[in-house]
Amino acid sequence: MSEYEKVKTGKLVLKGEKSRPKKRKHKKQEKEQDVTVEDRDTVIHGGWWKVKNIFEITGTIAIEFGDRTYLKALDNGLFTLGAPHDEGEGPSPEEILTAFPINETKVALKSGYGKYLGVDKKGIVVGRSDAVGPIEQWEPIFQDNKLAILHSTGCFISVTSDDDVICQNRTAGPSEYIVIRSITQRSQSPSWDIPKEEQGSLADVEVNYVRKFQKFQDKKLRVNKSDRSELKKAKIDGNLHETLLDRRSKMKADRYCK
């Protein structure tokens, strides 16, 4: 190694110039730099964080239109847009909903009055049902960092200029874009406690159960190739397992089939 390489290079120091001590960052400044944009957004909304996928839409939620204004339930079963909230303030009790997952694409929503959200014949969003049927099912659509909620009628939920909550538009635009916020503790596993065999598409679910209950020693899968539309209907009707068993029995692929 040459003598030059042994010399450590550094900042040029002029004669008579005193070296200035390095400024140390204040702990508070360091803390602020560690806070992410997502964390700031949560703090601004009173601890309510923004959901990013359907698996997070469960438990206590609020639907935000615009900036810190939320869907609000009225005691007559109708909905409106609540007043804007200050920074650091969460939604009011009337603006809090409860979400229940139905399947991997749809959820049901219940107001603080204990009624499920649906849509009447005029396309008005109402909360007057005590049970969940096709009218009370909603499909959150995530696309390009935007979210809109589709109803079984094929229309998206939105708010009019008079703050009425409707479901009449078949295309999603700025009036239909929303943010769903949750106060529920984030789950590490997006499963809703659904059995491992029932996670994924209906095609995946059928393969999972064939693999679980197959009786063949060669381990080759015998999967029913007929139309799977009956599985979709069975999942909504609540008899998915019976339908899966029937399909496996036709292939003589299940050790529990007679």
N, C-alpha and C positions, 0 to 999 in steps of 0.2 A: 504494500500500500504506500502510495506517495505521501509526502508531507502535506501536500495540498488537500488530500482527501481526509487527513486527520483533523483539519480545521473545520469547525462547525460554522456554517454561514448563518447569518442572522440579519436583523434590521440594521441599516447604516446608522451609526451613532456619531454625532459631531462632538468635537471637543467642547467642554463646558456645558453640554446639554445634559440635564438630569433625566434619567430614565423614569418614566411615569409608571406608577403601579397600575396593573390591569384592573379595570373596573369589574367588580363582581356583581353579578345579577342578583337582584333582590329575590328572595324566595317567592314573594307574591308574584313577581313578573314571570318566574319560571313556571309557577303553577298555572298562570293564565295561558302560557304558551302550550302547556300540556292539554288544555281543554280543546276538544275537537269541535268542529262546526255542529256535529250531531248533538254533542252534549249541550252546547249553547242553546240550540233549538229546544231541547228538552227543558232546560232551565227557564227559558222565556215562556214556555207553555205550562209552567207550574209543576214540572216533573212528569208530564204526559209525553211519552215518546212516540215517534212516527213509525207506524208499522210498514214493513217493506214486502211482505208476502202474506198469502192467505193463512198460513199456519200460525201467524201471530194474531189473527183476528179471533180471539177467544177471551171470554171473561169481560171485565169492565173496559168499555171503550167510549169514545166520543167521535162524532163525525164533524170535521171542520170544513167550512166553506170560507174561502178567502183567508184572512189573517186573524186568528183568535176569535172567530165567530162560529158558533156551533149549532147544529140541529137541535131544536128544543121541542119537547113534548108538551102539549096542552092537555088540560083535564077533559076536553071534549073528544079526545082521540085524534085530533089533528096535530100537525107540526108546523113550526115556523122557524125563522132564523133568530137566534138569541142576540142580545146586545154584545158589542165588542168588549173583550176583556183586556185588562192592563197586563203589561209584561210581568211574568212571574205568577200569574193567576191562572188556575185551571178552570175547566168548565163547571157550571152550576149543576146542582142535583138534577134539575129538569133536563139538562143537556147530556146526561150520562145514560148510556145504553148497556145492555148485556148481550154479548155475541155467543151463539152456540153453533159449532161446526156441524153441518149435516153430512157432507162428504168432502172429497178433496178439492171441490170447486165451489161449493155453496155454503152459505151460513144463514142462520135465522137471527133476527135482532129483536130484543125485547126492551120496551121503554120502562121508565121508572114507575109507571102505573101498572106494571105487570102484564102488559098486552104486547102481542107480537106485531111487528110492522108488516103491512101489506099495502096493496093498491086497490082502490075502489074502481067502479066502472068508468068513472070520469078521468082516471089517471091521477087521482090525488093520493098522496101517501097518507095512510091512516094507521093507527095503532089500536085496534079494537078486538083482536082475535085472542082466544085463550089457548089455541093449539096451532101447530105448524102444518100447513098444507102447501100445495104448489104456489098459492098466492103469497105465502109468507117466506118464500125462499129468494135469496139474493146472491148474485155472483160478482164478487170483486174482480175487476179486470185491471191488471197491472201492465202498463206498456209505456216505454220511453220515459221512465221515471214519473209517470203520471198514473192516477188511479181514478176509476169511475166504477159505479155500482150498477150492474145490470139486473133488471127484474125479469121474471119468467115471461112477461108480456113482450119482451124484446126491447124495452125502453130503459133509459138511464135516469136515475134520480137526479134532480136539479132543484134550484131555488129561483123563483120568479123575482121580478123587480119589486113586487109587493111583499117579498119574503115568504110567499107560500111555497110549500114543498110539494113538488109534483114528480110524476114519472111518465113523461109523454114523448120525449125525444128519442129517436132510434139511433142517433149518432151522438158521440161524445165530443163536446167542445169545452171552452172555458167555463161555461155555466154548470157543466157536469163534473168537472175535475174537483176532487175532494182530497182531504187527508184524513185517514183514520188514525186516531191517537189512542194509546193504551196506557193504563196505569198498572196493569198486571205485571208481575215480575217476569222478565224475559226468560224463556225456556231455552236450554241448550239444544234440545232435540225437537224438531218440528214434527211431532207425531200425534199430539192431542191424546196421548195414551192409547192410540190405535194399535192393535196387534201388528207385529212385524209383517205377517202374511197379508194384511190388508192395506199396506202402504204402497203407493204407486198407482198406475192406471188399472182399470178393470182387467185388462189383458194380463198385467203383471200379477194381479191378485189371483186370477184363475190358475196361472202357472204355479204360483206359490203354494196353493192348496193341493194341486195335483202332485207336486213334488213332496208335500208333507204327508199325503195319505196314499200315495201309489203303492200297489201291492206287488209290482213286478221286481224280480231280483236283478234284472239287467239294467235297472235304473233309467230306462228310456221313457221319456214323457209321452203320455197319450192324452193330448189336449184336444178338446172338442173344437172343431173348426167352424161350426155353425155360427150364425149371426149373434153378436154379443149385445145387441140392443136389449134383449131380455134381461141381461145383467144390470144394465143402467136402470131399467124400470124396477127390477127387484131391489136394488139398493135404495131407491126412493121409497118403495113400499115396505121396506124393512124385512124382506125375506131373502136376502142375498145368499146366506149360507145354504138354504134349502135348494135354491136354484143352482148353485154351484155343484151341490151333491147330485142333483138330477142330471146335470151335464156330464159329470164324471161317471155316473152309473151307465149312461149310454155308451161310454167308451170302455166299460168294465175295468176302470182304472183305479177304483177306490176300494180299499180293504174293508170298508164298512158297508159297501153296497151288497145287497142280497142278490 
